[in-house]
């Protein structure tokens, strides 16, 4: 993950959740299925000032040649970057643009 990509994801996390985000790490995670193009590099950010979540997980998806920011908070059953990606994909199964206008 490049510095520019990390900064773009950090800005998205801060904008969406109204708190400071500090990059911690990035992990390559596999989305459901065996398609190697379903793998995503998921960044983990420590949150400062969020009322309920200590971390956020963020990555990019592409639809119709457009890049979308995806952000999932560490809360409830979301306990890792891998679980965040899997949960997002399972929740949005069948959608072509899961968060149209929100990312």
C-alpha positions as a Python dict, from the first residue, in 0.01 Angstrom:
ca = {
    (1, 'X'): (0, 0, 0),
    (2, 'X'): (145, 335, -100),
    (3, 'X'): (166, 641, 124),
    (4, 'X'): (-91, 813, -100),
    (5, 'X'): (-335, 522, -64),
    (6, 'X'): (-290, 518, 315),
    (7, 'X'): (-352, 893, 330),
    (8, 'X'): (-663, 863, 113),
    (9, 'X'): (-804, 590, 337),
    (10, 'X'): (-714, 784, 654),
    (11, 'X'): (-896, 1090, 520),
    (12, 'X'): (-1202, 877, 439),
    (13, 'X'): (-1209, 727, 790),
    (14, 'X'): (-1180, 1071, 951),
    (15, 'X'): (-1443, 1223, 723),
    (16, 'X'): (-1694, 942, 775),
    (17, 'X'): (-1652, 908, 1150),
    (18, 'X'): (-1553, 1256, 1270),
    (19, 'X'): (-1244, 1153, 1465),
    (20, 'X'): (-868, 1129, 1419),
    (21, 'X'): (-731, 814, 1257),
    (22, 'X'): (-371, 692, 1279),
    (23, 'X'): (-243, 420, 1046),
    (24, 'X'): (-134, 104, 1231),
    (25, 'X'): (-86, -168, 968),
    (26, 'X'): (-202, -318, 640),
    (27, 'X'): (-285, -681, 570),
    (28, 'X'): (-380, -863, 252),
    (29, 'X'): (-717, -1027, 313),
    (30, 'X'): (-915, -1263, 92),
    (31, 'X'): (-1280, -1189, 22),
    (32, 'X'): (-1523, -1481, -10),
    (33, 'X'): (-1458, -1712, -304),
    (34, 'X'): (-1138, -1833, -460),
    (35, 'X'): (-1102, -1550, -712),
    (36, 'X'): (-756, -1398, -655),
    (37, 'X'): (-890, -1057, -764),
    (38, 'X'): (-1115, -1066, -454),
    (39, 'X'): (-811, -1009, -228),
    (40, 'X'): (-784, -661, -77),
    (41, 'X'): (-512, -482, 113),
    (42, 'X'): (-697, -370, 426),
    (43, 'X'): (-552, -91, 639),
    (44, 'X'): (-612, -78, 1013),
    (45, 'X'): (-640, 265, 1177),
    (46, 'X'): (-641, 349, 1548),
    (47, 'X'): (-924, 592, 1624),
    (48, 'X'): (-887, 885, 1863),
    (49, 'X'): (-1216, 1042, 1967),
    (50, 'X'): (-1464, 786, 1838),
    (51, 'X'): (-1730, 719, 2101),
    (52, 'X'): (-1750, 340, 2058),
    (53, 'X'): (-1483, 195, 1827),
    (54, 'X'): (-1107, 179, 1894),
    (55, 'X'): (-1018, 82, 1535),
    (56, 'X'): (-1137, 112, 1178),
    (57, 'X'): (-1057, -108, 878),
    (58, 'X'): (-1044, 48, 532),
    (59, 'X'): (-975, -61, 174),
    (60, 'X'): (-1057, 22, -187),
    (61, 'X'): (-1305, -146, -420),
    (62, 'X'): (-1353, -76, -787),
    (63, 'X'): (-1683, -66, -977),
    (64, 'X'): (-1719, 48, -1335),
    (65, 'X'): (-1362, 182, -1329),
    (66, 'X'): (-1432, 393, -1020),
    (67, 'X'): (-1249, 356, -690),
    (68, 'X'): (-1460, 340, -373),
    (69, 'X'): (-1342, 373, -13),
    (70, 'X'): (-1478, 105, 219),
    (71, 'X'): (-1464, 161, 595),
    (72, 'X'): (-1578, -78, 868),
    (73, 'X'): (-1552, -8, 1242),
    (74, 'X'): (-1405, -254, 1492),
    (75, 'X'): (-1710, -333, 1702),
    (76, 'X'): (-1942, -620, 1784),
    (77, 'X'): (-1832, -923, 1582),
    (78, 'X'): (-1588, -722, 1368),
    (79, 'X'): (-1259, -805, 1536),
    (80, 'X'): (-1001, -801, 1255),
    (81, 'X'): (-929, -675, 905),
    (82, 'X'): (-1019, -1016, 760),
    (83, 'X'): (-1353, -1029, 943),
    (84, 'X'): (-1431, -670, 836),
    (85, 'X'): (-1379, -758, 468),
    (86, 'X'): (-1574, -1083, 493),
    (87, 'X'): (-1861, -920, 681),
    (88, 'X'): (-1882, -633, 434),
    (89, 'X'): (-1889, -873, 138),
    (90, 'X'): (-2149, -1101, 296),
    (91, 'X'): (-2371, -808, 391),
    (92, 'X'): (-2355, -666, 39),
    (93, 'X'): (-2390, -991, -158),
    (94, 'X'): (-2574, -921, -479),
    (95, 'X'): (-2518, -545, -475),
    (96, 'X'): (-2319, -400, -760),
    (97, 'X'): (-2248, -81, -564),
    (98, 'X'): (-2301, -150, -193),
    (99, 'X'): (-2269, 204, -64),
    (100, 'X'): (-2370, 412, -364),
    (101, 'X'): (-2287, 772, -285),
    (102, 'X'): (-2136, 696, 55),
    (103, 'X'): (-1779, 608, -35),
}
